[in-house]
Amino acid sequence: LFLGPAACAHWAPGSAPFRPSGLDCLRAMAAAVWEKLRADAEALKGTHLRDLLGSETRNDSMFVEAEDIILDYCRQKVTPETMQHLHELATVMDVDGKKAGMFSGAKLNETENRAVLHVALRAPKDQVINVDGKNVVPEVHSVLDAMKTFSDKVRNGQFIGYTGKPLTNVVCIGIGGSYLGVEYVFEALKTHPDAAKAAQGRSLRFLANVDPIDVRRALDGLSAETTLVVVISKTFTTAETMLNARTVKSWIVKELGSEAAVSKHVVACSTALEKTKAFGIDDANVFGFWDWVGGRFSVWSAVGVLPLSLQYGFDIVRQFLDGAQAMDKHFLTAPAEQNLPTLLGLLTVWNATCLGYEGYAVLPYCQALIRFVAHIQQLD
């Protein structure tokens, strides 16, 4: 069925959900909503934010809470009428349909023809998420179980170093998404009472820069006998990561006197088993992830779960995953007016596209979020 522009007269923003199959109709409806938003932006040009804040009714309508997270967006230069228009835009552009597609494995990453499924990394065991006809959730939990087993063994002294000493220090080698998200969460949990208690006697460091000074700082004060190295590279070919990995491997061999020490002191997050084996890593200590995990989201995969479990214990990391899963559920099911991620996305459209703001500030007052901005900058 083709629905031309005239058919759009039978639908009005705010009415019952309507998903047109005609491209012309969709464009006409979207143009009508964009025109409303352009008019809103023009009308607000001469309005000061302090005038908007004078309305308690407006302010109260922009205070939303979900999963113990509060979003207060009353200091955005936006009116309730504009928010209604933004929600109309979300309806016309079928945001709910796109959300459902993401959670069901649709290949929303058109550039690489891949699913966008970081949500599967924290999905419960009984959830079904298919990619190319295969449920990926069992594979996710298989890797999670393997990481729990390994991290438990390292932490309780069952898995020990080449000379028989416990491995209490961990050095993660990776760049970009294989580093920023993990470091952010590591810093955020440092002063959490339960996490701090679980991390007593342990250390976690990161090596991302190929500058020899960064290598020296990462290894400063460490003994190879008690150090475990986690090399993070999906293909095991990332130039900067592999250069640092070879440097640290040489340090281990030199300090411990044998190539055999590598398998007891180096593990990997990778899918390139042939390359990890050639490097000297035991296949049992290689933890995989999938091409539907974008690098910027990889803190939820083995990239983040393994080092954080080694530092804080898997039970702490499980809470981290469960919290993300709760927000995933909220994002998928909560009405748009109460949906935190949806509201933030719509406000970004308003600020960037309608008001023409080219940047925004992220200002974490809590010192525990010291690495939040670096993570969000590459995530967003």
C-alpha positions, -999 to +999 in steps of 0.1 A: +000+000+000+014+034-010+003+064+010+009+097-007+011+131+010-027+135+008-032+105+031-012+123+058-043+146+064-059+116+082-031+115+108-022+142+133+008+143+157-004+131+191-031+108+177-029+070+178+004+055+166+006+054+128+034+038+108+031+049+072+046+027+044+048+056+020+081+075+020+063+107+007+039+105+036+066+101+061+085+130+047+054+152+048+047+143+084+083+149+095+084+182+077+053+193+095+068+185+129+101+201+120+083+233+111+067+234+145+101+230+161+116+257+140+088+280+150+094+271+187+131+279+183+123+312+167+098+321+195+123+313+222+151+335+208+141+364+229+132+344+260+156+342+290+159+310+308+151+327+341+117+336+327+110+299+319+121+289+354+094+311+368+068+285+361+067+258+388+042+238+367+068+237+339+097+229+362+078+201+379+069+185+345+106+183+337+117+163+368+118+126+360+131+097+381+138+061+371+160+033+386+173+057+413+185+082+387+170+117+386+168+138+355+160+174+360+159+192+327+140+223+336+172+244+329+170+234+293+157+262+271+126+243+263+088+246+269+063+219+276+048+226+242+082+221+226+086+188+244+052+177+230+065+185+195+097+166+202+077+136+212+057+140+180+089+139+161+099+106+179+066+091+169+069+102+132+105+088+131+093+056+147+118+057+176+098+029+193+102+007+163+139+014+161+143+005+197+125-027+193+147-035+163+178-029+183+167-052+210+158-079+185+191-079+166+182-058+136+213-046+117+210-009+126+247-004+119+242+001+082+278+010+075+291-024+086+258-043+082+259-053+119+235-055+148+240-031+177+236-054+206+256-041+237+222-047+254+227-085+250+259-083+271+237-077+302+206-096+292+192-122+316+198-159+307+162-165+296+161-136+272+162-144+235+180-121+212+186-134+177+213-124+153+211-141+119+186-166+134+209-175+163+202-166+200+234-149+212+224-147+249+237-183+258+271-174+243+272-142+263+266-161+295+291-188+286+318-161+284+305-145+316+307-178+334+343-184+322+354-149+334+338-155+368+356-188+371+390-174+360+388-142+381+377-162+412+407-185+407+431-156+404+416-138+434+416-168+457+451-180+447+442-211+427+456-196+395+492-184+404+522-170+386+551-188+371+571-187+403+541-198+425+532-164+438+496-150+438+488-125+410+477-094+428+485-067+402+468-064+368+479-043+339+454-038+311+468-030+276+443-015+252+433+018+235+401+038+229+370+018+238+392-010+251+405+014+278+384+045+285+352+028+296+371+003+319+392+030+335+360+051+341+343+023+359+374+013+378+378+049+391+340+052+399+341+021+421+373+028+439+355+044+469+323+023+468+324+006+502+318-030+489+341-026+459+369-010+480+367-039+505+369-064+477+399-047+461+421-047+492+456-059+484+450-056+447+459-031+420+447-024+384+466-002+360+462+008+323+486+011+295+473+028+263+500+051+251+530+038+231+552+064+247+579+046+267+571+069+296+536+054+299+550+019+298+575+029+326+547+044+347+524+014+342+551-011+354+567+012+380+570-006+414+555-039+400+571-073+403+566-096+373+561-125+397+528-110+409+516-092+377+489-104+354+486-087+320+454-084+301+458-077+264+427-063+248+424-064+210+396-082+191+419-089+161+451-090+180+465-066+154+459-032+169+493-015+163+496+005+195+482-023+217+504-050+202+536-028+205+529-024+242+520-060+246+553-071+231+572-047+253+555-060+285+559-096+274+597-089+270+597-075+305+580-106+319+604-130+301+634-110+312+623-108+348+612-144+351+638-160+328+616-181+306+591-178+277+570-204+296+561-176+320+540-159+294+511-183+297+509-178+334+511-140+333+493-129+301+456-134+292+436-118+264+402-104+254+402-113+217+387-135+190+420-142+172+429-175+188+457-183+164+474-150+171+469-152+209+484-188+209+514-176+188+519-149+214+521-176+241+486-172+257+467-203+268+435-208+247+416-213+280+426-178+290+413-160+260+379-144+265+359-134+234+334-108+223+314-102+191+314-080+161+280-066+172+297-050+202+308-015+192+342-006+207+327+024+225+302+000+243+328-027+251+331-020+288+301-043+291+319-071+274+350-091+284+369-059+277+355-044+309+341-074+328+374-093+330+397-066+345+370-052+367+362-087+380+399-093+387+400-061+407+366-060+425+353-095+422+327-108+398+298-102+422+304-065+422+306-065+384+274-085+382+257-056+400+271-033+374+256-054+346+223-058+364+220-020+368+226-016+330+200-043+323+175-024+345+181+008+324+178-012+292+144-024+303+134+011+313+145+024+279+126-003+260+093-001+280+089+033+297+066+059+281+085+085+262+076+113+286+092+093+315+120+077+295+154+090+306+174+080+275+147+091+251+143+125+268+181+131+267+181+121+230+153+145+221+169+173+241+201+168+221+181+170+189+165+202+201+198+218+212+219+208+183+195+209+154+169+235+164+188+259+186+221+254+167+243+247+198+275+230+186+287+216+219+277+209+254+295+206+288+295+175+309+304+185+344+306+157+369+309+172+404+316+138+420+353+130+420+345+093+415+334+102+380+369+117+372+371+097+339+335+100+330+340+128+305+367+110+285+345+079+283+314+098+273+333+119+247+341+087+227+308+071+235+286+099+223 
